[in-house]
Amino acid sequence: MVFDGIIFSLIVGFLRKGNLRALAQLKLKGGWIFPLLLVVELAVFMLQNDSKLLGQFSGSIYIVVYVLGLLFLLMNRKNPGFILILLGVFLNFLVMVTNGGRMPVSLHAASILEPGYLDILKEQLYAKHTSLTESTKLGFLGDIIPITDPYPRTQIISIGDVVMNIGAFLFIQYLMLRHPAAKKKQESSLSLKGGEIK
């Protein structure tokens, strides 16, 4: 869902005549942390079912990934939208850490997905996810929101995902439209148009 939100934000930014010039000047504290965490998370997700040992410790690995991610966001909290991103990630982290490092998934909401996914989820083969049951803690923060037609990609998201994507949207809009580098290009374009009219 995060990647969907980023793509949507970029499309809106371009429709509002924004630009990506600010990306070249973007400086985030601990900027190396995010890509490293992304690689680790993808590696665990792809290999967790092939390695019994990795599957056993995957929950703990995800918790460490989330803690480092939260620290990264906290260091960069002054950027527009980052407080909301931090809040969204924290909500996901909170429900996962109270449920053994796994994100609870509503089986009712998951009914919109392929039938095979429900079977895999019930058998606990997805190390990052687990079925939401009566014993689940803070279940309302789990993946309980189904998204289907007319949205192009069927999926289930959490409240944390929604908050996180709002923050990402605000940050990208700032970069594309209100960052000094983005404004400079817009002002240059307006000056050229003014010169043509003269």
Wavefront OBJ file of the C-alpha trace (Angstrom):
o trace
v 0.000 0.000 0.000
v 2.899 2.352 0.713
v 4.150 2.116 -2.892
v 0.603 2.714 -4.150
v 0.428 5.862 -2.028
v 3.754 7.117 -3.355
v 2.698 6.592 -6.977
v -0.645 8.334 -6.329
v 1.153 11.238 -4.651
v 3.516 11.633 -7.609
v 0.634 11.633 -10.084
v -1.213 14.294 -8.086
v 1.985 16.317 -7.801
v 2.538 16.301 -11.559
v -1.115 17.175 -12.196
v -0.594 20.162 -9.919
v 2.388 21.097 -12.142
v 4.964 20.095 -9.567
v 8.439 18.736 -10.284
v 11.053 16.407 -8.799
v 13.889 18.895 -8.732
v 13.944 18.898 -4.911
v 14.907 15.207 -4.839
v 18.453 16.139 -5.885
v 18.739 18.358 -2.809
v 16.915 16.055 -0.387
v 19.043 15.342 2.665
v 17.712 12.977 5.325
v 19.530 12.127 8.525
v 20.621 8.485 8.433
v 19.475 8.246 4.825
v 21.218 4.877 4.431
v 18.939 3.281 7.047
v 15.767 3.143 4.937
v 17.170 1.283 1.880
v 19.006 -1.152 4.180
v 15.824 -1.946 6.112
v 13.903 -2.384 2.871
v 16.454 -4.932 1.595
v 16.385 -6.845 4.898
v 12.589 -6.936 5.003
v 12.294 -8.116 1.394
v 14.957 -10.783 1.961
v 13.190 -12.143 5.036
v 9.821 -12.099 3.266
v 11.185 -14.043 0.272
v 13.214 -16.588 2.251
v 11.184 -17.091 5.420
v 9.289 -20.118 4.126
v 12.435 -21.803 2.790
v 14.354 -21.621 6.058
v 12.830 -22.987 9.249
v 15.306 -21.046 11.383
v 14.591 -17.795 9.555
v 10.870 -18.437 9.883
v 11.228 -18.842 13.643
v 13.132 -15.596 14.082
v 11.395 -13.563 11.370
v 9.039 -11.948 13.886
v 11.984 -10.670 15.923
v 13.731 -9.448 12.766
v 10.646 -7.481 11.727
v 10.497 -5.873 15.176
v 14.145 -4.759 14.883
v 13.415 -3.402 11.384
v 10.469 -1.418 12.729
v 12.458 -0.031 15.678
v 15.234 1.192 13.365
v 12.646 2.582 10.972
v 10.992 4.500 13.791
v 14.348 5.942 14.843
v 14.991 7.052 11.253
v 11.603 8.784 11.095
v 12.120 10.353 14.514
v 15.444 11.837 13.391
v 13.730 13.375 10.364
v 10.458 14.358 12.039
v 10.839 18.038 11.093
v 10.120 17.216 7.441
v 6.503 17.899 6.404
v 4.359 14.776 6.791
v 6.976 12.782 8.712
v 5.067 12.990 12.020
v 2.112 11.257 10.356
v 4.391 8.680 8.736
v 5.967 8.078 12.149
v 2.536 7.686 13.751
v 1.375 5.249 11.061
v 4.506 3.103 11.344
v 4.211 3.165 15.147
v 0.598 1.929 15.010
v 1.671 -0.995 12.806
v 4.646 -1.636 15.081
v 2.437 -1.560 18.183
v 0.017 -4.209 16.951
v 2.849 -6.391 15.669
v 4.986 -6.226 18.810
v 1.987 -7.181 20.966
v 1.281 -10.178 18.726
v 4.681 -11.840 18.504
v 6.084 -9.683 15.722
v 3.311 -10.499 13.254
v 0.615 -8.346 11.681
v -2.872 -9.720 12.435
v -5.066 -10.098 9.358
v -8.846 -10.253 9.468
v -9.991 -13.482 7.790
v -13.260 -11.749 6.914
v -11.413 -8.916 5.166
v -9.056 -11.441 3.537
v -12.030 -13.114 1.837
v -11.588 -10.618 -1.021
v -8.189 -12.170 -1.797
v -7.418 -15.408 -3.597
v -8.717 -18.481 -1.697
v -5.187 -19.895 -1.436
v -4.110 -16.926 0.663
v -6.621 -17.780 3.403
v -5.288 -21.337 3.619
v -1.689 -20.119 3.835
v -2.652 -17.540 6.448
v -4.461 -20.104 8.608
v -1.460 -22.418 8.443
v 0.817 -19.571 9.624
v 3.098 -19.849 6.587
v 3.410 -16.090 6.214
v 5.857 -15.103 8.931
v 4.910 -11.432 8.771
v 1.188 -12.086 9.096
v -1.088 -14.090 11.342
v -4.825 -14.678 11.540
v -6.795 -12.208 13.638
v -8.637 -14.146 16.365
v -10.386 -13.437 19.665
v -7.035 -13.688 21.449
v -5.419 -11.067 19.194
v -4.346 -7.938 21.027
v -5.225 -4.537 19.536
v -6.848 -6.292 16.609
v -8.432 -3.051 15.364
v -4.925 -1.928 14.366
v -4.358 -5.000 12.205
v -5.043 -5.456 8.498
v -8.817 -5.117 8.668
v -9.648 -2.714 5.820
v -10.389 -4.478 2.499
v -9.772 -2.591 -0.735
v -11.175 -3.927 -3.988
v -12.913 -2.702 -7.177
v -12.776 -0.049 -8.495
v -9.287 0.166 -6.967
v -6.904 -1.521 -9.422
v -5.185 -3.731 -6.818
v -7.093 -5.888 -4.323
v -5.501 -5.767 -0.878
v -6.036 -5.378 2.855
v -4.598 -2.477 4.815
v -4.452 -1.229 8.390
v -5.277 2.086 10.058
v -1.523 2.606 10.351
v -1.155 2.192 6.590
v -3.774 4.873 5.991
v -2.094 7.356 8.360
v 1.335 6.566 6.906
v 0.151 7.174 3.340
v -1.413 10.518 4.271
v 1.948 11.566 5.689
v 3.803 10.358 2.600
v 1.344 12.258 0.394
v 1.941 15.497 2.302
v 5.717 15.050 2.135
v 5.757 14.372 -1.606
v 3.459 17.319 -2.293
v 5.841 19.505 -0.306
v 8.833 18.241 -2.299
v 7.120 18.742 -5.638
v 5.424 22.074 -5.003
v 6.614 23.940 -1.886
v 10.274 22.986 -1.498
v 12.558 25.967 -2.386
v 14.083 24.012 -5.297
v 10.651 23.162 -6.712
v 9.470 26.757 -6.318
v 12.586 28.059 -8.055
v 11.819 26.052 -11.175
v 8.190 27.137 -11.140
v 9.192 30.793 -10.833
v 11.671 30.403 -13.716
v 8.924 28.932 -15.900
v 6.588 31.797 -15.072
v 9.308 34.342 -15.900
v 9.906 32.743 -19.299
v 6.201 32.789 -20.068
v 6.056 36.427 -19.058
v 8.953 37.190 -21.392
v 7.204 35.494 -24.287
v 4.079 37.587 -23.791
v 6.152 40.762 -23.950
l 1 2 3 4 5 6 7 8 9 10 11 12 13 14 15 16 17 18 19 20 21 22 23 24 25 26 27 28 29 30 31 32 33 34 35 36 37 38 39 40 41 42 43 44 45 46 47 48 49 50 51 52 53 54 55 56 57 58 59 60 61 62 63 64 65 66 67 68 69 70 71 72 73 74 75 76 77 78 79 80 81 82 83 84 85 86 87 88 89 90 91 92 93 94 95 96 97 98 99 100 101 102 103 104 105 106 107 108 109 110 111 112 113 114 115 116 117 118 119 120 121 122 123 124 125 126 127 128 129 130 131 132 133 134 135 136 137 138 139 140 141 142 143 144 145 146 147 148 149 150 151 152 153 154 155 156 157 158 159 160 161 162 163 164 165 166 167 168 169 170 171 172 173 174 175 176 177 178 179 180 181 182 183 184 185 186 187 188 189 190 191 192 193 194 195 196 197 198
